Amino acid sequence: MNHQEIFKTWKRHREQIKVSHDFSASVMARIRESRATHRAWISLLGPWAVRPWARAAMIAMGVSIGLARIVMTLQLVLFA
C-alpha cells in the first residue's frame, strides 16, 4: 500500500464517524466548568496577589517546585 491509498482509507474511515447531537452542548458545559474552576482559583489567590511580598513568595515557591521536579527527573534518568 502506498501513502495515497493509506490516506484515502483513513479519510473514508473518518467520514463515517458521526457526531452526536449534544456534542456542542457538552463542549460548552466543559468550558463553563473550567471557567468556574479558574474563577475559584482567582478568588482564592486574588487578595494575596496584590501584596508584593506574597507575589514574590508564590513565584519563589513555584520556581522551587519546578526545580525539584527537574532534579527528580534528572535523578531518575541518570541513576535508573
C-alpha positions in Angstrom: 0.0 0.0 0.0 1.3 3.4 -0.9 0.8 6.6 1.1 -2.0 7.8 -1.1 -4.1 4.7 -0.6 -3.5 4.8 3.2 -4.6 8.4 3.3 -7.8 7.7 1.2 -8.6 4.7 3.5 -8.1 6.9 6.6 -10.2 9.7 5.0 -13.1 7.3 4.2 -13.0 6.0 7.8 -13.1 9.5 9.2 -16.1 10.4 7.0 -18.1 7.6 8.6 -17.8 8.9 12.1 -21.0 10.6 13.3 -21.0 13.5 15.8 -23.7 13.2 18.5 -26.4 15.8 18.6 -25.4 17.1 22.1 -21.7 17.4 21.2 -21.6 21.2 21.2 -23.6 21.3 24.4 -21.2 19.0 26.2 -18.2 21.0 25.0 -19.8 24.3 26.2 -20.5 22.7 29.6 -16.9 21.6 30.0 -15.8 25.2 29.1 -18.1 26.7 31.7 -16.8 24.1 34.2 -13.2 25.1 33.6 -14.0 28.8 33.8 -15.7 28.2 37.2 -12.6 26.4 38.4 -10.4 29.2 37.2 -12.6 31.8 38.9 -12.4 29.8 42.1 -8.5 29.9 42.0 -8.6 33.6 41.2 -10.9 34.3 44.2 -8.6 32.3 46.4 -5.3 33.9 45.3 -6.6 37.3 44.4 -6.2 39.0 47.8 -2.7 37.5 48.1 -1.5 38.5 44.7 -2.0 42.2 45.5 0.8 42.2 48.1 4.3 42.3 46.5 5.8 40.1 49.2 3.1 37.5 48.7 3.5 37.6 45.0 7.3 37.1 45.4 6.7 34.2 47.8 4.3 32.5 45.3 6.8 32.9 42.5 9.7 31.6 44.6 7.5 28.6 45.7 6.7 27.8 42.1 10.3 28.1 41.0 11.4 25.8 43.8 8.8 23.2 43.0 9.8 23.3 39.3 13.5 22.9 40.2 12.7 20.0 42.5 10.8 18.3 39.6 13.7 18.8 37.3 16.2 17.4 39.8 13.9 14.4 40.4 13.7 13.8 36.7 17.4 14.0 36.2 18.0 11.6 39.1 15.5 9.2 37.6 17.2 9.4 34.1 20.8 9.3 35.3 20.6 6.7 38.1 17.9 4.4 36.9 
